[in-house]
Amino acid sequence: MPPLQRVNSCTDIGFTLRRQFHKDDFRPHQREIIEAALGGHDVYVQAATSFGKSLCFQLPAVIDQGITIVVSPLLSLMINQVEALKAAGIDASSLNSNTSPDERDRIQRDLETGHPRTRLLYVTPELCSGSRFRQRLQLVHRQKELARIAIDEAHCISEWGHDFRKDFKRLSWFRETFPDVPIMCLTATANAQVRQDILKVLRLDATPERIKTFLMSPERGNLHLEIRYTKDEDDNRLSDFLKWIHAVYERRRAEPRQSELAKQRERTENVSGIIYTTSRDECESLSASLRDAGVGARPFHAKLPKDVKEDTLTNWINNEPGYDIIVATTAFGMGIDKDNVRFVVHWRLPKSFEGYYQEVGRAGRDGNASYCFLYYSREDLERVSRMIKSDTKADSNYESRLRSLQALAYYCENINACRHASICKYFGEETIPACDFACDFHKNSDDLEERFVRGLASEEWVSTQAMQGTYDNYAGDY
């Protein structure tokens, strides 16, 4: 069955952008993507974090008749985006494990009318497998009120991806059941193999004439990328970071101010950051150590009470004193609309190249210069490798996860290439750019080589310790 044909003028799109989303203009390629969606096409969008992918399905949802279902694995993204949409006067809701019983009942009754008032409904992939939810969507579809399916973090669909989730594979039900409803897939991290798998699983490859594909460069030229080498024998992460952040404070105090308003603005914009680590315990201990050193840091992880997480997130987004830095386990910040994050630090080695670059992408969404560095040790590499092997050896994507980790390790240990060029190459960018002194290789290659030689434990020593079983796995919820 051919896709639904919708007629919307460019004037409508621009007017909606200004009225509902309070934005003056589209970012590059957003207009083309939105026009393709409003034309009834299936759409695949691959773009770096900060591109503004969410607008590509939110704006059509405001213009189109009916409801848009947004599938997302990230609860923090749902909460943040639903709150922002409601503040803009758009009827949006979410169904997930944190939804209150009263709100859940209200949403279900709205769907059962067949003509829901809700314009955007954010759901988890697990919910999409439920028979009751599917029955309600089928009723909505029979009333011609199902406008679009948007699948965020679409790389989770592929077994070749770094973050495969089984429930995502069941999303093929949408095309099988609603062949006339457009589907939009969005991701920041997918190579050619993962991209092909996404289209195959969702049955979008069966009708190539319907799909519009938008592949944007993964390069983020405003991010300064650096690897800082360390080892268990001389772990200097905390002292090194404190030296760096206090130097940032000193530079900010030394700079001339034109007014008290400018002073307040610069204070909040220069200090806001995220530190990613790998365990709940380290979130707590590291944030406490930073506070003891006069740095406004707060922990954020899955086991904190809901009200504490909400307060922490709100205060950090609003640049409240004492909430300059969030020390978090992975996935924090995905989909959160905070554009003045001035730095992202990886305290420990992430489990994948894709995860690393997604998290780096939280910095500098306003386009201004931001700083990103990763503390890399070969001992951490050994720990993560052992964890992946113990956690996923029975999984079909076990080898792809190891390959991604190995690619990240090579990226960290490669001292003869631009970091930005290496990232573009990994994600299949045909034109490999060189950065404008925005990485440690281009800024000072001699210093990089010296730090590499001096900072890392030898591979022989690390392998010996691993054979003796002296390494503990990372703890907590990675």
TAQUIPE-V506118 format. One line per field, one symbol per residue. phi: phi as a letter, one per 40 degrees, with the letter a starting at -180 (. if undefined). psi: psi as a letter, one per 40 degrees, with the letter a starting at -180 (. if undefined). A space follows every 10 residues. Layout:
# TAQUIPE-V506118
phi->???
psi->???
This chain:
# TAQUIPE-V506118
phi->.ccccbbbcc cdccccdccc bfbcaccdgc cccccccccg ccbbbbacdg cgccccbccd ccccchbbcb cacbcccddc ccccccccgb cbabbacccc dccccccccc cccgbccccb bcbccccccc cccccccccc cccfbccabb bcfccccccc ccbcbccccc cddccccbcc ccbbbbabba cccccccdcc ccgcccbccc cbbbbbcccb ccccbabbca adcacbdccc cccccccccc ccccccbcac cccccccccc bcabbcbbac ccdccccccc cccgbcbbca acccddcccc ccccccccfc dgbcbbbbcc gcgcgccbcb ccabbccbcc cacccdcccd cccgccgcca bbbbcbbccc dcccdccccc cbccccbdcc cccccccccc dcccbbaccc cccccccgcc cccbccfbac cccacccdcc cccccccccc ccccccccgc ccccbgcc
psi->hiihhihhid dddddddddd efidiiihed ddddddddee iihhhhiihe dfdddddddd dddiiaihhh hiehdddddd dddddddefh hiiihaeehi dddddddddd dedegidhdh hhiidddeeh dddddddddd ddefehdihh hifededhee iefhhdddde eddddddgee hihhhhiehh addddddddd defdedgdee hhhhhihehg eehhhihhii iddghfdddd dddddddddd ddddiiidid dddddddddd ehihhhaeid dddddddddd ddeehgiiih ideiiddddd dddddddefi hefdhhhiii ehehehghef heihhhdihi eidddddddd edifeeeihi hhihhhiddd dddddddddd dedeideddd dddddddddd ddehefihdd ddddddeehd hhihigffid dddgdddddd dddddiiidd dddddddefe hiiiiag.
